[in-house]
Amino acid sequence: MMLNRDAATQVSRILTEALPYIQRFTGKTIVIKYGGNAMESEELQASFAKDIVLMKTVGINPVVVHGGGPQIGDLLKRLNINSEFIEGMRVTDNATMDVVEMVLGGQVNKNIVNLINQHGGQALGLTGKDANLIRARKLKVTRKTPGMDKPEILDIGRVGEVAGVNVNLINRLISDDFIPVIAPIGVGEDGQSYNINADLVAGKVAEALGAEKLMLLTNIAGLMNKEGKVLTGLSTAQVDELIADGTIYGGMLPKIRCALDAVQGGVGSAIIVDGRVPNAVLLEVFTDTGVGTLITNQQD
């Protein structure tokens, strides 16, 4: 079936717009945190997998870090294991950690790997425990409430933060044309497994690799101002101002702080991407406008 003139013009415009971005990012590494709404429908899952395969095909090196909170919650409920959150983080006792490893390292990770491979990629699934990929330490959580002389130290179990990343393993996989798909489970010096926030893992992996971009897929159109307009092209100083005046608050704060840490740690830019949009990753990488909020370390 031949394209009519209007359709042909549209296709040629899209391809022409993409060309400079392909040239710019060829050979560069882009870390993508995949989770939330982008995982929920078969259409979005397929578009994500195609995006990742296309990126690899044109010479870009995607590294995927995934979450899986809803899937963990579903299995905990079926097993009648109580799920508790403190300061936005899931309290992770030994029984919960077993479920986290089962869901993230097994079900979710292998589903993503299979989906990418079905669309022509060569994905390989890992947890942070493989070859000490993600070295972890126990996360210390404190909380201070009115009337307290000093902050309360909270024990939320086997929840960790990133202490180090084995970049040699990731780089070897990239050089062998694999697409690494990483579950956010770390391993401590004592050999214990730790549940780590996927945004945090993605940011630290991007820093360690010196990635060109960090992309955080989420369930909103991007970072918005108080009038509901999506903001983009922000410097770290501008983001700090938005935090100080209360524009950025609540559940968006950890994601934004992760993006700030990444660009301040040497990542070229971080983008909060609307994962509800089909082919959101490609639109962000290969078009002039994108579908999210771009944050850079520019000083002006």
ChimeraX commands (.cxc) that place a marker at each C-alpha (Angstrom):
marker #1 position 0.00,0.00,0.00 radius 0.5
marker #1 position 1.49,3.33,-1.09 radius 0.5
marker #1 position 1.52,6.36,1.19 radius 0.5
marker #1 position -0.45,9.36,0.03 radius 0.5
marker #1 position 1.39,12.65,-0.24 radius 0.5
marker #1 position 0.34,13.96,3.18 radius 0.5
marker #1 position 1.24,10.72,4.96 radius 0.5
marker #1 position 4.58,10.53,3.15 radius 0.5
marker #1 position 5.38,14.10,4.14 radius 0.5
marker #1 position 4.58,13.32,7.79 radius 0.5
marker #1 position 6.78,10.21,7.80 radius 0.5
marker #1 position 9.68,12.02,6.16 radius 0.5
marker #1 position 9.38,14.89,8.66 radius 0.5
marker #1 position 9.52,12.47,11.60 radius 0.5
marker #1 position 12.53,10.62,10.20 radius 0.5
marker #1 position 14.35,13.87,9.42 radius 0.5
marker #1 position 13.69,15.18,12.92 radius 0.5
marker #1 position 15.04,11.97,14.45 radius 0.5
marker #1 position 18.28,11.89,12.44 radius 0.5
marker #1 position 20.33,14.44,14.45 radius 0.5
marker #1 position 19.34,12.75,17.69 radius 0.5
marker #1 position 20.40,9.35,16.36 radius 0.5
marker #1 position 23.73,10.86,15.35 radius 0.5
marker #1 position 24.11,12.60,18.72 radius 0.5
marker #1 position 23.34,9.57,20.89 radius 0.5
marker #1 position 24.98,6.78,18.89 radius 0.5
marker #1 position 27.42,5.00,21.19 radius 0.5
marker #1 position 26.02,6.73,24.28 radius 0.5
marker #1 position 24.36,5.03,27.27 radius 0.5
marker #1 position 20.84,5.90,28.38 radius 0.5
marker #1 position 19.48,4.47,31.64 radius 0.5
marker #1 position 15.69,4.02,31.76 radius 0.5
marker #1 position 13.72,3.37,34.92 radius 0.5
marker #1 position 10.67,1.37,33.86 radius 0.5
marker #1 position 7.67,0.88,36.11 radius 0.5
marker #1 position 4.29,2.14,37.22 radius 0.5
marker #1 position 1.67,2.87,34.58 radius 0.5
marker #1 position 4.01,2.01,31.70 radius 0.5
marker #1 position 3.86,-1.61,32.88 radius 0.5
marker #1 position 0.10,-1.83,33.20 radius 0.5
marker #1 position -1.26,-2.36,29.67 radius 0.5
marker #1 position -0.12,-4.71,26.94 radius 0.5
marker #1 position -0.03,-1.81,24.46 radius 0.5
marker #1 position 2.35,0.22,26.64 radius 0.5
marker #1 position 4.49,-2.84,27.41 radius 0.5
marker #1 position 4.88,-3.57,23.69 radius 0.5
marker #1 position 5.66,0.04,22.80 radius 0.5
marker #1 position 8.30,0.18,25.55 radius 0.5
marker #1 position 9.97,-3.00,24.30 radius 0.5
marker #1 position 9.97,-1.71,20.71 radius 0.5
marker #1 position 11.48,1.60,21.87 radius 0.5
marker #1 position 14.31,-0.20,23.64 radius 0.5
marker #1 position 15.04,-2.48,20.67 radius 0.5
marker #1 position 15.04,0.44,18.23 radius 0.5
marker #1 position 17.44,2.39,20.43 radius 0.5
marker #1 position 19.85,-0.54,20.48 radius 0.5
marker #1 position 19.46,-1.10,16.73 radius 0.5
marker #1 position 20.54,2.47,15.89 radius 0.5
marker #1 position 23.62,2.24,18.14 radius 0.5
marker #1 position 22.37,3.63,21.46 radius 0.5
marker #1 position 23.04,1.59,24.60 radius 0.5
marker #1 position 19.88,1.31,26.74 radius 0.5
marker #1 position 20.13,0.00,30.30 radius 0.5
marker #1 position 16.78,-0.79,31.94 radius 0.5
marker #1 position 16.16,-0.67,35.69 radius 0.5
marker #1 position 12.65,-1.73,36.67 radius 0.5
marker #1 position 10.32,-1.49,39.61 radius 0.5
marker #1 position 7.39,-3.69,40.54 radius 0.5
marker #1 position 5.71,-2.33,43.66 radius 0.5
marker #1 position 2.12,-3.18,42.62 radius 0.5
marker #1 position 3.11,-6.76,41.73 radius 0.5
marker #1 position 4.83,-7.14,45.11 radius 0.5
marker #1 position 1.77,-5.77,46.86 radius 0.5
marker #1 position -0.53,-8.18,45.01 radius 0.5
marker #1 position 1.49,-11.25,45.99 radius 0.5
marker #1 position 1.85,-10.13,49.61 radius 0.5
marker #1 position -1.92,-9.76,49.75 radius 0.5
marker #1 position -2.49,-13.24,48.29 radius 0.5
marker #1 position -0.06,-14.68,50.85 radius 0.5
marker #1 position -1.76,-12.78,53.70 radius 0.5
marker #1 position 1.45,-10.94,54.54 radius 0.5
marker #1 position 0.79,-7.47,55.94 radius 0.5
marker #1 position 2.30,-4.60,53.95 radius 0.5
marker #1 position 3.30,-1.47,55.85 radius 0.5
marker #1 position 4.81,1.77,54.60 radius 0.5
marker #1 position 6.87,4.27,56.59 radius 0.5
marker #1 position 8.00,7.54,55.04 radius 0.5
marker #1 position 6.82,6.19,51.67 radius 0.5
marker #1 position 8.97,3.03,51.86 radius 0.5
marker #1 position 7.78,-0.54,52.27 radius 0.5
marker #1 position 8.81,-2.09,55.58 radius 0.5
marker #1 position 10.71,-5.20,54.49 radius 0.5
marker #1 position 11.00,-8.03,56.99 radius 0.5
marker #1 position 12.44,-11.42,56.01 radius 0.5
marker #1 position 9.14,-12.77,54.68 radius 0.5
marker #1 position 8.53,-9.63,52.63 radius 0.5
marker #1 position 12.09,-9.74,51.29 radius 0.5
marker #1 position 11.48,-13.28,50.04 radius 0.5
marker #1 position 8.46,-12.00,48.10 radius 0.5
marker #1 position 10.40,-8.98,46.77 radius 0.5
marker #1 position 13.12,-11.26,45.40 radius 0.5
marker #1 position 10.57,-13.66,43.93 radius 0.5
marker #1 position 8.61,-10.91,42.17 radius 0.5
marker #1 position 11.36,-8.52,41.08 radius 0.5
marker #1 position 14.14,-11.01,40.37 radius 0.5
marker #1 position 11.81,-13.60,38.89 radius 0.5
marker #1 position 8.40,-12.67,37.53 radius 0.5
marker #1 position 8.83,-9.01,36.59 radius 0.5
marker #1 position 12.44,-9.18,35.42 radius 0.5
marker #1 position 11.91,-12.21,33.21 radius 0.5
marker #1 position 8.70,-10.79,31.74 radius 0.5
marker #1 position 10.54,-7.64,30.64 radius 0.5
marker #1 position 13.45,-9.64,29.25 radius 0.5
marker #1 position 11.08,-11.89,27.32 radius 0.5
marker #1 position 9.13,-8.93,25.94 radius 0.5
marker #1 position 12.26,-7.19,24.64 radius 0.5
marker #1 position 13.55,-10.43,23.12 radius 0.5
marker #1 position 10.21,-11.08,21.41 radius 0.5
marker #1 position 10.60,-7.74,19.63 radius 0.5
marker #1 position 14.04,-8.57,18.32 radius 0.5
marker #1 position 16.29,-7.47,21.15 radius 0.5
marker #1 position 18.91,-9.39,23.10 radius 0.5
marker #1 position 18.05,-8.63,26.72 radius 0.5
marker #1 position 19.65,-10.23,29.77 radius 0.5
marker #1 position 18.06,-10.06,33.21 radius 0.5
marker #1 position 20.01,-9.39,36.40 radius 0.5
marker #1 position 19.47,-8.55,40.03 radius 0.5
marker #1 position 21.94,-6.52,42.02 radius 0.5
marker #1 position 23.15,-9.79,43.58 radius 0.5
marker #1 position 24.59,-11.08,40.29 radius 0.5
marker #1 position 28.37,-10.55,40.36 radius 0.5
marker #1 position 27.80,-8.01,43.17 radius 0.5
marker #1 position 26.22,-5.72,40.59 radius 0.5
marker #1 position 24.54,-3.49,43.20 radius 0.5
marker #1 position 26.38,-3.30,46.51 radius 0.5
marker #1 position 24.04,-2.13,49.26 radius 0.5
marker #1 position 23.95,-0.93,52.82 radius 0.5
marker #1 position 21.00,-0.71,55.17 radius 0.5
marker #1 position 19.02,2.51,54.74 radius 0.5
marker #1 position 18.88,4.64,57.88 radius 0.5
marker #1 position 15.54,6.38,58.23 radius 0.5
marker #1 position 14.90,9.13,60.75 radius 0.5
marker #1 position 11.74,11.03,61.59 radius 0.5
marker #1 position 11.29,14.09,63.76 radius 0.5
marker #1 position 7.88,15.15,64.97 radius 0.5
marker #1 position 6.88,18.24,66.97 radius 0.5
marker #1 position 7.87,17.96,70.60 radius 0.5
marker #1 position 10.80,15.61,70.00 radius 0.5
marker #1 position 14.26,16.72,71.13 radius 0.5
marker #1 position 16.01,14.63,68.49 radius 0.5
marker #1 position 14.96,12.59,65.43 radius 0.5
marker #1 position 13.55,9.10,65.93 radius 0.5
marker #1 position 15.52,6.32,64.24 radius 0.5
marker #1 position 13.16,3.99,62.38 radius 0.5
marker #1 position 13.93,0.37,61.55 radius 0.5
marker #1 position 12.19,-0.53,58.27 radius 0.5
marker #1 position 13.95,-3.86,57.86 radius 0.5
marker #1 position 15.87,-4.94,54.80 radius 0.5
marker #1 position 15.53,-1.71,52.86 radius 0.5
marker #1 position 18.80,-0.49,51.42 radius 0.5
marker #1 position 20.60,2.22,49.54 radius 0.5
marker #1 position 23.26,1.90,46.87 radius 0.5
marker #1 position 26.84,1.68,48.14 radius 0.5
marker #1 position 28.45,0.82,44.79 radius 0.5
marker #1 position 27.83,-0.42,41.24 radius 0.5
marker #1 position 29.82,-3.02,39.29 radius 0.5
marker #1 position 30.13,-1.03,36.07 radius 0.5
marker #1 position 32.54,-3.55,34.54 radius 0.5
marker #1 position 29.77,-6.13,34.31 radius 0.5
marker #1 position 27.30,-3.69,32.71 radius 0.5
marker #1 position 29.87,-2.38,30.26 radius 0.5
marker #1 position 30.84,-5.91,29.25 radius 0.5
marker #1 position 27.20,-6.76,28.56 radius 0.5
marker #1 position 26.78,-3.57,26.53 radius 0.5
marker #1 position 29.91,-4.28,24.48 radius 0.5
marker #1 position 28.57,-7.77,23.74 radius 0.5
marker #1 position 25.34,-6.18,22.40 radius 0.5
marker #1 position 23.15,-7.23,25.33 radius 0.5
marker #1 position 20.48,-4.99,26.84 radius 0.5
marker #1 position 20.86,-5.22,30.65 radius 0.5
marker #1 position 17.57,-5.40,32.56 radius 0.5
marker #1 position 18.23,-4.84,36.26 radius 0.5
marker #1 position 16.00,-5.63,39.26 radius 0.5
marker #1 position 16.62,-3.23,42.18 radius 0.5
marker #1 position 17.82,-5.76,44.72 radius 0.5
marker #1 position 21.19,-5.11,46.31 radius 0.5
marker #1 position 23.55,-7.26,48.34 radius 0.5
marker #1 position 25.23,-6.15,51.56 radius 0.5
marker #1 position 28.69,-7.00,52.86 radius 0.5
marker #1 position 27.04,-9.68,54.99 radius 0.5
marker #1 position 25.47,-11.30,51.92 radius 0.5
marker #1 position 21.98,-10.13,52.89 radius 0.5
marker #1 position 19.59,-9.01,50.17 radius 0.5
marker #1 position 18.20,-5.47,50.32 radius 0.5
marker #1 position 15.11,-3.97,48.74 radius 0.5
marker #1 position 16.12,-0.66,47.08 radius 0.5
marker #1 position 13.95,2.00,45.45 radius 0.5
marker #1 position 14.15,1.53,41.65 radius 0.5
marker #1 position 14.50,5.27,40.94 radius 0.5
marker #1 position 17.48,5.39,43.29 radius 0.5
marker #1 position 19.11,2.37,41.64 radius 0.5
marker #1 position 18.56,3.84,38.17 radius 0.5
marker #1 position 20.13,7.13,39.22 radius 0.5
marker #1 position 23.18,5.51,40.79 radius 0.5
marker #1 position 23.65,3.18,37.80 radius 0.5
marker #1 position 23.47,6.20,35.48 radius 0.5
marker #1 position 26.05,8.05,37.59 radius 0.5
marker #1 position 28.41,5.09,37.72 radius 0.5
marker #1 position 28.20,4.57,33.95 radius 0.5
marker #1 position 28.56,8.28,33.15 radius 0.5
marker #1 position 25.34,7.95,31.17 radius 0.5
marker #1 position 24.21,10.56,28.67 radius 0.5
marker #1 position 20.65,10.47,30.00 radius 0.5
marker #1 position 18.60,9.15,32.89 radius 0.5
marker #1 position 14.92,8.65,32.06 radius 0.5
marker #1 position 12.42,8.10,34.89 radius 0.5
marker #1 position 9.06,6.86,33.61 radius 0.5
marker #1 position 6.19,7.99,35.82 radius 0.5
marker #1 position 2.42,8.41,35.79 radius 0.5
marker #1 position 2.16,12.17,35.30 radius 0.5
marker #1 position 2.79,14.44,32.33 radius 0.5
marker #1 position 5.92,15.83,33.97 radius 0.5
marker #1 position 6.89,18.28,36.66 radius 0.5
marker #1 position 4.16,20.95,36.82 radius 0.5
marker #1 position 4.06,24.46,38.20 radius 0.5
marker #1 position 1.27,25.69,40.46 radius 0.5
marker #1 position -0.85,26.55,37.40 radius 0.5
marker #1 position -0.66,22.98,36.12 radius 0.5
marker #1 position 1.73,23.73,33.25 radius 0.5
marker #1 position 4.47,21.17,32.51 radius 0.5
marker #1 position 7.93,22.60,33.13 radius 0.5
marker #1 position 11.03,21.55,31.23 radius 0.5
marker #1 position 14.56,22.70,30.48 radius 0.5
marker #1 position 15.19,23.22,34.20 radius 0.5
marker #1 position 18.55,23.77,35.83 radius 0.5
marker #1 position 19.37,22.25,39.21 radius 0.5
marker #1 position 19.11,25.73,40.76 radius 0.5
marker #1 position 15.60,26.18,39.36 radius 0.5
marker #1 position 14.56,22.78,40.71 radius 0.5
marker #1 position 15.92,23.73,44.15 radius 0.5
marker #1 position 13.75,26.88,44.03 radius 0.5
marker #1 position 10.66,24.83,43.12 radius 0.5
marker #1 position 11.32,22.54,46.10 radius 0.5
marker #1 position 11.82,25.51,48.43 radius 0.5
marker #1 position 8.56,27.23,47.39 radius 0.5
marker #1 position 6.52,24.04,47.71 radius 0.5
marker #1 position 5.81,23.46,44.01 radius 0.5
marker #1 position 7.56,20.09,44.25 radius 0.5
marker #1 position 6.34,18.10,47.24 radius 0.5
marker #1 position 5.15,14.69,48.43 radius 0.5
marker #1 position 5.73,11.64,46.27 radius 0.5
marker #1 position 7.47,13.62,43.52 radius 0.5
marker #1 position 10.27,14.74,45.86 radius 0.5
marker #1 position 12.25,11.46,45.93 radius 0.5
marker #1 position 12.09,11.17,42.12 radius 0.5
marker #1 position 13.25,14.76,41.65 radius 0.5
marker #1 position 16.05,14.37,44.20 radius 0.5
marker #1 position 17.18,11.25,42.35 radius 0.5
marker #1 position 17.28,13.24,39.09 radius 0.5
marker #1 position 19.20,16.08,40.76 radius 0.5
marker #1 position 21.76,13.72,42.27 radius 0.5
marker #1 position 22.28,12.10,38.87 radius 0.5
marker #1 position 22.98,15.29,36.93 radius 0.5
marker #1 position 25.13,16.66,39.74 radius 0.5
marker #1 position 27.00,13.34,39.66 radius 0.5
marker #1 position 27.90,13.67,35.98 radius 0.5
marker #1 position 24.88,12.37,34.03 radius 0.5
marker #1 position 24.22,14.61,31.01 radius 0.5
marker #1 position 20.54,15.15,31.79 radius 0.5
marker #1 position 17.63,13.57,33.62 radius 0.5
marker #1 position 14.07,13.44,32.31 radius 0.5
marker #1 position 10.81,12.80,34.14 radius 0.5
marker #1 position 8.84,11.03,31.39 radius 0.5
marker #1 position 5.10,10.38,31.08 radius 0.5
marker #1 position 5.06,6.59,30.87 radius 0.5
marker #1 position 1.36,6.56,29.97 radius 0.5
marker #1 position 2.18,7.82,26.47 radius 0.5
marker #1 position 2.83,5.06,23.89 radius 0.5
marker #1 position 6.46,5.12,22.66 radius 0.5
marker #1 position 7.29,7.70,25.34 radius 0.5
marker #1 position 10.97,6.71,25.35 radius 0.5
marker #1 position 11.39,7.26,21.61 radius 0.5
marker #1 position 9.48,10.54,21.71 radius 0.5
marker #1 position 11.79,11.80,24.43 radius 0.5
marker #1 position 15.02,10.70,22.74 radius 0.5
marker #1 position 14.28,11.37,19.06 radius 0.5
marker #1 position 12.03,14.46,18.90 radius 0.5
marker #1 position 12.45,18.16,19.55 radius 0.5
marker #1 position 9.65,18.41,22.12 radius 0.5
marker #1 position 9.60,15.15,24.10 radius 0.5
marker #1 position 6.94,14.17,26.63 radius 0.5
marker #1 position 8.36,15.13,29.99 radius 0.5
marker #1 position 10.49,17.43,32.15 radius 0.5
marker #1 position 14.17,17.80,31.32 radius 0.5
marker #1 position 16.63,18.62,34.12 radius 0.5
marker #1 position 20.26,19.56,33.48 radius 0.5
marker #1 position 23.18,20.81,35.54 radius 0.5
marker #1 position 23.46,24.03,33.57 radius 0.5
marker #1 position 24.27,27.02,35.73 radius 0.5
marker #1 position 22.41,29.78,33.84 radius 0.5
marker link #1:1,2 radius 0.2
marker link #1:2,3 radius 0.2
marker link #1:3,4 radius 0.2
marker link #1:4,5 radius 0.2
marker link #1:5,6 radius 0.2
marker link #1:6,7 radius 0.2
marker link #1:7,8 radius 0.2
marker link #1:8,9 radius 0.2
marker link #1:9,10 radius 0.2
marker link #1:10,11 radius 0.2
marker link #1:11,12 radius 0.2
marker link #1:12,13 radius 0.2
marker link #1:13,14 radius 0.2
marker link #1:14,15 radius 0.2
marker link #1:15,16 radius 0.2
marker link #1:16,17 radius 0.2
marker link #1:17,18 radius 0.2
marker link #1:18,19 radius 0.2
marker link #1:19,20 radius 0.2
marker link #1:20,21 radius 0.2
marker link #1:21,22 radius 0.2
marker link #1:22,23 radius 0.2
marker link #1:23,24 radius 0.2
marker link #1:24,25 radius 0.2
marker link #1:25,26 radius 0.2
marker link #1:26,27 radius 0.2
marker link #1:27,28 radius 0.2
marker link #1:28,29 radius 0.2
marker link #1:29,30 radius 0.2
marker link #1:30,31 radius 0.2
marker link #1:31,32 radius 0.2
marker link #1:32,33 radius 0.2
marker link #1:33,34 radius 0.2
marker link #1:34,35 radius 0.2
marker link #1:35,36 radius 0.2
marker link #1:36,37 radius 0.2
marker link #1:37,38 radius 0.2
marker link #1:38,39 radius 0.2
marker link #1:39,40 radius 0.2
marker link #1:40,41 radius 0.2
marker link #1:41,42 radius 0.2
marker link #1:42,43 radius 0.2
marker link #1:43,44 radius 0.2
marker link #1:44,45 radius 0.2
marker link #1:45,46 radius 0.2
marker link #1:46,47 radius 0.2
marker link #1:47,48 radius 0.2
marker link #1:48,49 radius 0.2
marker link #1:49,50 radius 0.2
marker link #1:50,51 radius 0.2
marker link #1:51,52 radius 0.2
marker link #1:52,53 radius 0.2
marker link #1:53,54 radius 0.2
marker link #1:54,55 radius 0.2
marker link #1:55,56 radius 0.2
marker link #1:56,57 radius 0.2
marker link #1:57,58 radius 0.2
marker link #1:58,59 radius 0.2
marker link #1:59,60 radius 0.2
marker link #1:60,61 radius 0.2
marker link #1:61,62 radius 0.2
marker link #1:62,63 radius 0.2
marker link #1:63,64 radius 0.2
marker link #1:64,65 radius 0.2
marker link #1:65,66 radius 0.2
marker link #1:66,67 radius 0.2
marker link #1:67,68 radius 0.2
marker link #1:68,69 radius 0.2
marker link #1:69,70 radius 0.2
marker link #1:70,71 radius 0.2
marker link #1:71,72 radius 0.2
marker link #1:72,73 radius 0.2
marker link #1:73,74 radius 0.2
marker link #1:74,75 radius 0.2
marker link #1:75,76 radius 0.2
marker link #1:76,77 radius 0.2
marker link #1:77,78 radius 0.2
marker link #1:78,79 radius 0.2
marker link #1:79,80 radius 0.2
marker link #1:80,81 radius 0.2
marker link #1:81,82 radius 0.2
marker link #1:82,83 radius 0.2
marker link #1:83,84 radius 0.2
marker link #1:84,85 radius 0.2
marker link #1:85,86 radius 0.2
marker link #1:86,87 radius 0.2
marker link #1:87,88 radius 0.2
marker link #1:88,89 radius 0.2
marker link #1:89,90 radius 0.2
marker link #1:90,91 radius 0.2
marker link #1:91,92 radius 0.2
marker link #1:92,93 radius 0.2
marker link #1:93,94 radius 0.2
marker link #1:94,95 radius 0.2
marker link #1:95,96 radius 0.2
marker link #1:96,97 radius 0.2
marker link #1:97,98 radius 0.2
marker link #1:98,99 radius 0.2
marker link #1:99,100 radius 0.2
marker link #1:100,101 radius 0.2
marker link #1:101,102 radius 0.2
marker link #1:102,103 radius 0.2
marker link #1:103,104 radius 0.2
marker link #1:104,105 radius 0.2
marker link #1:105,106 radius 0.2
marker link #1:106,107 radius 0.2
marker link #1:107,108 radius 0.2
marker link #1:108,109 radius 0.2
marker link #1:109,110 radius 0.2
marker link #1:110,111 radius 0.2
marker link #1:111,112 radius 0.2
marker link #1:112,113 radius 0.2
marker link #1:113,114 radius 0.2
marker link #1:114,115 radius 0.2
marker link #1:115,116 radius 0.2
marker link #1:116,117 radius 0.2
marker link #1:117,118 radius 0.2
marker link #1:118,119 radius 0.2
marker link #1:119,120 radius 0.2
marker link #1:120,121 radius 0.2
marker link #1:121,122 radius 0.2
marker link #1:122,123 radius 0.2
marker link #1:123,124 radius 0.2
marker link #1:124,125 radius 0.2
marker link #1:125,126 radius 0.2
marker link #1:126,127 radius 0.2
marker link #1:127,128 radius 0.2
marker link #1:128,129 radius 0.2
marker link #1:129,130 radius 0.2
marker link #1:130,131 radius 0.2
marker link #1:131,132 radius 0.2
marker link #1:132,133 radius 0.2
marker link #1:133,134 radius 0.2
marker link #1:134,135 radius 0.2
marker link #1:135,136 radius 0.2
marker link #1:136,137 radius 0.2
marker link #1:137,138 radius 0.2
marker link #1:138,139 radius 0.2
marker link #1:139,140 radius 0.2
marker link #1:140,141 radius 0.2
marker link #1:141,142 radius 0.2
marker link #1:142,143 radius 0.2
marker link #1:143,144 radius 0.2
marker link #1:144,145 radius 0.2
marker link #1:145,146 radius 0.2
marker link #1:146,147 radius 0.2
marker link #1:147,148 radius 0.2
marker link #1:148,149 radius 0.2
marker link #1:149,150 radius 0.2
marker link #1:150,151 radius 0.2
marker link #1:151,152 radius 0.2
marker link #1:152,153 radius 0.2
marker link #1:153,154 radius 0.2
marker link #1:154,155 radius 0.2
marker link #1:155,156 radius 0.2
marker link #1:156,157 radius 0.2
marker link #1:157,158 radius 0.2
marker link #1:158,159 radius 0.2
marker link #1:159,160 radius 0.2
marker link #1:160,161 radius 0.2
marker link #1:161,162 radius 0.2
marker link #1:162,163 radius 0.2
marker link #1:163,164 radius 0.2
marker link #1:164,165 radius 0.2
marker link #1:165,166 radius 0.2
marker link #1:166,167 radius 0.2
marker link #1:167,168 radius 0.2
marker link #1:168,169 radius 0.2
marker link #1:169,170 radius 0.2
marker link #1:170,171 radius 0.2
marker link #1:171,172 radius 0.2
marker link #1:172,173 radius 0.2
marker link #1:173,174 radius 0.2
marker link #1:174,175 radius 0.2
marker link #1:175,176 radius 0.2
marker link #1:176,177 radius 0.2
marker link #1:177,178 radius 0.2
marker link #1:178,179 radius 0.2
marker link #1:179,180 radius 0.2
marker link #1:180,181 radius 0.2
marker link #1:181,182 radius 0.2
marker link #1:182,183 radius 0.2
marker link #1:183,184 radius 0.2
marker link #1:184,185 radius 0.2
marker link #1:185,186 radius 0.2
marker link #1:186,187 radius 0.2
marker link #1:187,188 radius 0.2
marker link #1:188,189 radius 0.2
marker link #1:189,190 radius 0.2
marker link #1:190,191 radius 0.2
marker link #1:191,192 radius 0.2
marker link #1:192,193 radius 0.2
marker link #1:193,194 radius 0.2
marker link #1:194,195 radius 0.2
marker link #1:195,196 radius 0.2
marker link #1:196,197 radius 0.2
marker link #1:197,198 radius 0.2
marker link #1:198,199 radius 0.2
marker link #1:199,200 radius 0.2
marker link #1:200,201 radius 0.2
marker link #1:201,202 radius 0.2
marker link #1:202,203 radius 0.2
marker link #1:203,204 radius 0.2
marker link #1:204,205 radius 0.2
marker link #1:205,206 radius 0.2
marker link #1:206,207 radius 0.2
marker link #1:207,208 radius 0.2
marker link #1:208,209 radius 0.2
marker link #1:209,210 radius 0.2
marker link #1:210,211 radius 0.2
marker link #1:211,212 radius 0.2
marker link #1:212,213 radius 0.2
marker link #1:213,214 radius 0.2
marker link #1:214,215 radius 0.2
marker link #1:215,216 radius 0.2
marker link #1:216,217 radius 0.2
marker link #1:217,218 radius 0.2
marker link #1:218,219 radius 0.2
marker link #1:219,220 radius 0.2
marker link #1:220,221 radius 0.2
marker link #1:221,222 radius 0.2
marker link #1:222,223 radius 0.2
marker link #1:223,224 radius 0.2
marker link #1:224,225 radius 0.2
marker link #1:225,226 radius 0.2
marker link #1:226,227 radius 0.2
marker link #1:227,228 radius 0.2
marker link #1:228,229 radius 0.2
marker link #1:229,230 radius 0.2
marker link #1:230,231 radius 0.2
marker link #1:231,232 radius 0.2
marker link #1:232,233 radius 0.2
marker link #1:233,234 radius 0.2
marker link #1:234,235 radius 0.2
marker link #1:235,236 radius 0.2
marker link #1:236,237 radius 0.2
marker link #1:237,238 radius 0.2
marker link #1:238,239 radius 0.2
marker link #1:239,240 radius 0.2
marker link #1:240,241 radius 0.2
marker link #1:241,242 radius 0.2
marker link #1:242,243 radius 0.2
marker link #1:243,244 radius 0.2
marker link #1:244,245 radius 0.2
marker link #1:245,246 radius 0.2
marker link #1:246,247 radius 0.2
marker link #1:247,248 radius 0.2
marker link #1:248,249 radius 0.2
marker link #1:249,250 radius 0.2
marker link #1:250,251 radius 0.2
marker link #1:251,252 radius 0.2
marker link #1:252,253 radius 0.2
marker link #1:253,254 radius 0.2
marker link #1:254,255 radius 0.2
marker link #1:255,256 radius 0.2
marker link #1:256,257 radius 0.2
marker link #1:257,258 radius 0.2
marker link #1:258,259 radius 0.2
marker link #1:259,260 radius 0.2
marker link #1:260,261 radius 0.2
marker link #1:261,262 radius 0.2
marker link #1:262,263 radius 0.2
marker link #1:263,264 radius 0.2
marker link #1:264,265 radius 0.2
marker link #1:265,266 radius 0.2
marker link #1:266,267 radius 0.2
marker link #1:267,268 radius 0.2
marker link #1:268,269 radius 0.2
marker link #1:269,270 radius 0.2
marker link #1:270,271 radius 0.2
marker link #1:271,272 radius 0.2
marker link #1:272,273 radius 0.2
marker link #1:273,274 radius 0.2
marker link #1:274,275 radius 0.2
marker link #1:275,276 radius 0.2
marker link #1:276,277 radius 0.2
marker link #1:277,278 radius 0.2
marker link #1:278,279 radius 0.2
marker link #1:279,280 radius 0.2
marker link #1:280,281 radius 0.2
marker link #1:281,282 radius 0.2
marker link #1:282,283 radius 0.2
marker link #1:283,284 radius 0.2
marker link #1:284,285 radius 0.2
marker link #1:285,286 radius 0.2
marker link #1:286,287 radius 0.2
marker link #1:287,288 radius 0.2
marker link #1:288,289 radius 0.2
marker link #1:289,290 radius 0.2
marker link #1:290,291 radius 0.2
marker link #1:291,292 radius 0.2
marker link #1:292,293 radius 0.2
marker link #1:293,294 radius 0.2
marker link #1:294,295 radius 0.2
marker link #1:295,296 radius 0.2
marker link #1:296,297 radius 0.2
marker link #1:297,298 radius 0.2
marker link #1:298,299 radius 0.2
marker link #1:299,300 radius 0.2
view
